[in-house]
Structures are given as C-alpha cells and as structure tokens.
Amino acid sequence: MNSKFENLKASVQEIIDLIAAKNDREANNKLLEVSETLDEMIDFAEEDEEVREITRYQVLLNQLHVKINGEEPVDGE
C-alpha cells in the first residue's frame, strides 16, 4: 500500500511544481491523470484507512484544480 501512496505523493508534488513554474496546461494534464488513478484506486480499496488516504488526495486535487483553473469545481469533479 505504501508504494502506491509514495507514487501519488510524487505525482502531486509534480503538479505543485508545474503550478509554481506557471505551466498550468501541463499541471492540469497531470492532475487529470492522477485523478483517474485515484478513481481506480478507490474502486479496489479494501481497507478503511486506504479509503481515507485516497479521500485526502482527492480533496487536495480539488484544491489544486481550483488553483490551476481559478474556479470552484463542479459537483462530481
């Protein structure tokens, strides 16, 4: 389980680095990729702790989405 979240952590850091570099298009593309990965992970999550950790990343991705796009996410995104 830890390696999955280490990869997520690295991917989220990459998104943050792209935002800092003012490369919003690449940041958004990476965000969509990570979001799809999280969706797959939550479908196969077996432990409550795993679901909680995935949810934390989903909240963070929503915040990064707002930062990149300057808008509130629509329900379901």
PyMOL commands that place a pseudoatom at each C-alpha (Angstrom):
pseudoatom trace, name=CA, resn=MET, resi=1, chain=A, elem=C, hetatm=0, pos=[0.000, 0.000, 0.000]
pseudoatom trace, name=CA, resn=ASN, resi=2, chain=A, elem=C, hetatm=0, pos=[2.791, 2.435, 0.857]
pseudoatom trace, name=CA, resn=SER, resi=3, chain=A, elem=C, hetatm=0, pos=[4.365, 2.350, -2.607]
pseudoatom trace, name=CA, resn=LYS, resi=4, chain=A, elem=C, hetatm=0, pos=[1.041, 3.351, -4.212]
pseudoatom trace, name=CA, resn=PHE, resi=5, chain=A, elem=C, hetatm=0, pos=[0.833, 6.392, -1.975]
pseudoatom trace, name=CA, resn=GLU, resi=6, chain=A, elem=C, hetatm=0, pos=[4.508, 7.230, -2.454]
pseudoatom trace, name=CA, resn=ASN, resi=7, chain=A, elem=C, hetatm=0, pos=[3.848, 7.367, -6.206]
pseudoatom trace, name=CA, resn=LEU, resi=8, chain=A, elem=C, hetatm=0, pos=[0.786, 9.558, -5.604]
pseudoatom trace, name=CA, resn=LYS, resi=9, chain=A, elem=C, hetatm=0, pos=[2.785, 11.860, -3.370]
pseudoatom trace, name=CA, resn=ALA, resi=10, chain=A, elem=C, hetatm=0, pos=[5.436, 12.249, -6.085]
pseudoatom trace, name=CA, resn=SER, resi=11, chain=A, elem=C, hetatm=0, pos=[2.774, 12.920, -8.720]
pseudoatom trace, name=CA, resn=VAL, resi=12, chain=A, elem=C, hetatm=0, pos=[1.064, 15.556, -6.570]
pseudoatom trace, name=CA, resn=GLN, resi=13, chain=A, elem=C, hetatm=0, pos=[4.431, 17.202, -5.942]
pseudoatom trace, name=CA, resn=GLU, resi=14, chain=A, elem=C, hetatm=0, pos=[4.978, 17.276, -9.707]
pseudoatom trace, name=CA, resn=ILE, resi=15, chain=A, elem=C, hetatm=0, pos=[1.620, 19.057, -10.120]
pseudoatom trace, name=CA, resn=ILE, resi=16, chain=A, elem=C, hetatm=0, pos=[2.609, 21.606, -7.464]
pseudoatom trace, name=CA, resn=ASP, resi=17, chain=A, elem=C, hetatm=0, pos=[5.974, 22.150, -9.166]
pseudoatom trace, name=CA, resn=LEU, resi=18, chain=A, elem=C, hetatm=0, pos=[4.242, 22.702, -12.527]
pseudoatom trace, name=CA, resn=ILE, resi=19, chain=A, elem=C, hetatm=0, pos=[1.883, 25.240, -10.937]
pseudoatom trace, name=CA, resn=ALA, resi=20, chain=A, elem=C, hetatm=0, pos=[4.861, 27.052, -9.402]
pseudoatom trace, name=CA, resn=ALA, resi=21, chain=A, elem=C, hetatm=0, pos=[6.523, 27.108, -12.831]
pseudoatom trace, name=CA, resn=LYS, resi=22, chain=A, elem=C, hetatm=0, pos=[3.329, 28.682, -14.270]
pseudoatom trace, name=CA, resn=ASN, resi=23, chain=A, elem=C, hetatm=0, pos=[2.847, 25.669, -16.539]
pseudoatom trace, name=CA, resn=ASP, resi=24, chain=A, elem=C, hetatm=0, pos=[-0.904, 25.357, -15.976]
pseudoatom trace, name=CA, resn=ARG, resi=25, chain=A, elem=C, hetatm=0, pos=[-1.652, 23.221, -19.019]
pseudoatom trace, name=CA, resn=GLU, resi=26, chain=A, elem=C, hetatm=0, pos=[0.819, 20.501, -18.011]
pseudoatom trace, name=CA, resn=ALA, resi=27, chain=A, elem=C, hetatm=0, pos=[-0.285, 20.774, -14.379]
pseudoatom trace, name=CA, resn=ASN, resi=28, chain=A, elem=C, hetatm=0, pos=[-3.902, 20.260, -15.414]
pseudoatom trace, name=CA, resn=ASN, resi=29, chain=A, elem=C, hetatm=0, pos=[-2.994, 17.281, -17.609]
pseudoatom trace, name=CA, resn=LYS, resi=30, chain=A, elem=C, hetatm=0, pos=[-1.070, 15.669, -14.756]
pseudoatom trace, name=CA, resn=LEU, resi=31, chain=A, elem=C, hetatm=0, pos=[-3.932, 16.426, -12.356]
pseudoatom trace, name=CA, resn=LEU, resi=32, chain=A, elem=C, hetatm=0, pos=[-6.388, 14.619, -14.634]
pseudoatom trace, name=CA, resn=GLU, resi=33, chain=A, elem=C, hetatm=0, pos=[-4.038, 11.643, -14.858]
pseudoatom trace, name=CA, resn=VAL, resi=34, chain=A, elem=C, hetatm=0, pos=[-3.673, 11.426, -11.068]
pseudoatom trace, name=CA, resn=SER, resi=35, chain=A, elem=C, hetatm=0, pos=[-7.420, 11.870, -10.609]
pseudoatom trace, name=CA, resn=GLU, resi=36, chain=A, elem=C, hetatm=0, pos=[-8.081, 8.864, -12.857]
pseudoatom trace, name=CA, resn=THR, resi=37, chain=A, elem=C, hetatm=0, pos=[-5.578, 6.843, -10.844]
pseudoatom trace, name=CA, resn=LEU, resi=38, chain=A, elem=C, hetatm=0, pos=[-7.361, 7.778, -7.611]
pseudoatom trace, name=CA, resn=ASP, resi=39, chain=A, elem=C, hetatm=0, pos=[-10.711, 6.768, -9.103]
pseudoatom trace, name=CA, resn=GLU, resi=40, chain=A, elem=C, hetatm=0, pos=[-9.286, 3.354, -9.949]
pseudoatom trace, name=CA, resn=MET, resi=41, chain=A, elem=C, hetatm=0, pos=[-7.697, 3.010, -6.517]
pseudoatom trace, name=CA, resn=ILE, resi=42, chain=A, elem=C, hetatm=0, pos=[-10.937, 3.779, -4.694]
pseudoatom trace, name=CA, resn=ASP, resi=43, chain=A, elem=C, hetatm=0, pos=[-12.758, 1.142, -6.750]
pseudoatom trace, name=CA, resn=PHE, resi=44, chain=A, elem=C, hetatm=0, pos=[-10.340, -1.518, -5.475]
pseudoatom trace, name=CA, resn=ALA, resi=45, chain=A, elem=C, hetatm=0, pos=[-9.689, -0.204, -1.946]
pseudoatom trace, name=CA, resn=GLU, resi=46, chain=A, elem=C, hetatm=0, pos=[-10.210, -2.895, 0.676]
pseudoatom trace, name=CA, resn=GLU, resi=47, chain=A, elem=C, hetatm=0, pos=[-9.334, -1.148, 3.936]
pseudoatom trace, name=CA, resn=ASP, resi=48, chain=A, elem=C, hetatm=0, pos=[-10.940, 1.885, 5.552]
pseudoatom trace, name=CA, resn=GLU, resi=49, chain=A, elem=C, hetatm=0, pos=[-7.536, 3.506, 6.078]
pseudoatom trace, name=CA, resn=GLU, resi=50, chain=A, elem=C, hetatm=0, pos=[-6.827, 3.180, 2.367]
pseudoatom trace, name=CA, resn=VAL, resi=51, chain=A, elem=C, hetatm=0, pos=[-10.151, 4.878, 1.520]
pseudoatom trace, name=CA, resn=ARG, resi=52, chain=A, elem=C, hetatm=0, pos=[-9.383, 7.709, 3.962]
pseudoatom trace, name=CA, resn=GLU, resi=53, chain=A, elem=C, hetatm=0, pos=[-5.959, 8.284, 2.412]
pseudoatom trace, name=CA, resn=ILE, resi=54, chain=A, elem=C, hetatm=0, pos=[-7.404, 8.287, -1.116]
pseudoatom trace, name=CA, resn=THR, resi=55, chain=A, elem=C, hetatm=0, pos=[-10.055, 10.779, 0.004]
pseudoatom trace, name=CA, resn=ARG, resi=56, chain=A, elem=C, hetatm=0, pos=[-7.347, 13.099, 1.355]
pseudoatom trace, name=CA, resn=TYR, resi=57, chain=A, elem=C, hetatm=0, pos=[-5.670, 13.068, -2.042]
pseudoatom trace, name=CA, resn=GLN, resi=58, chain=A, elem=C, hetatm=0, pos=[-8.992, 13.740, -3.786]
pseudoatom trace, name=CA, resn=VAL, resi=59, chain=A, elem=C, hetatm=0, pos=[-9.545, 16.813, -1.598]
pseudoatom trace, name=CA, resn=LEU, resi=60, chain=A, elem=C, hetatm=0, pos=[-6.025, 18.024, -2.356]
pseudoatom trace, name=CA, resn=LEU, resi=61, chain=A, elem=C, hetatm=0, pos=[-6.548, 17.514, -6.090]
pseudoatom trace, name=CA, resn=ASN, resi=62, chain=A, elem=C, hetatm=0, pos=[-9.773, 19.527, -5.911]
pseudoatom trace, name=CA, resn=GLN, resi=63, chain=A, elem=C, hetatm=0, pos=[-7.868, 22.374, -4.252]
pseudoatom trace, name=CA, resn=LEU, resi=64, chain=A, elem=C, hetatm=0, pos=[-5.148, 22.193, -6.901]
pseudoatom trace, name=CA, resn=HIS, resi=65, chain=A, elem=C, hetatm=0, pos=[-7.813, 22.199, -9.620]
pseudoatom trace, name=CA, resn=VAL, resi=66, chain=A, elem=C, hetatm=0, pos=[-9.179, 25.466, -8.214]
pseudoatom trace, name=CA, resn=LYS, resi=67, chain=A, elem=C, hetatm=0, pos=[-5.658, 26.888, -8.051]
pseudoatom trace, name=CA, resn=ILE, resi=68, chain=A, elem=C, hetatm=0, pos=[-4.953, 25.985, -11.691]
pseudoatom trace, name=CA, resn=ASN, resi=69, chain=A, elem=C, hetatm=0, pos=[-8.300, 26.959, -13.165]
pseudoatom trace, name=CA, resn=GLY, resi=70, chain=A, elem=C, hetatm=0, pos=[-9.285, 29.760, -10.814]
pseudoatom trace, name=CA, resn=GLU, resi=71, chain=A, elem=C, hetatm=0, pos=[-12.764, 28.402, -10.324]
pseudoatom trace, name=CA, resn=GLU, resi=72, chain=A, elem=C, hetatm=0, pos=[-14.745, 26.264, -7.941]
pseudoatom trace, name=CA, resn=PRO, resi=73, chain=A, elem=C, hetatm=0, pos=[-15.006, 22.626, -9.080]
pseudoatom trace, name=CA, resn=VAL, resi=74, chain=A, elem=C, hetatm=0, pos=[-18.432, 21.479, -10.247]
pseudoatom trace, name=CA, resn=ASP, resi=75, chain=A, elem=C, hetatm=0, pos=[-20.124, 18.720, -8.233]
pseudoatom trace, name=CA, resn=GLY, resi=76, chain=A, elem=C, hetatm=0, pos=[-18.788, 15.357, -9.338]
pseudoatom trace, name=CA, resn=GLU, resi=77, chain=A, elem=C, hetatm=0, pos=[-15.355, 16.604, -10.367]
for i in range(1, 77): cmd.bond("trace and resi %d" % i, "trace and resi %d" % (i + 1))
show_as sticks, trace
zoom trace
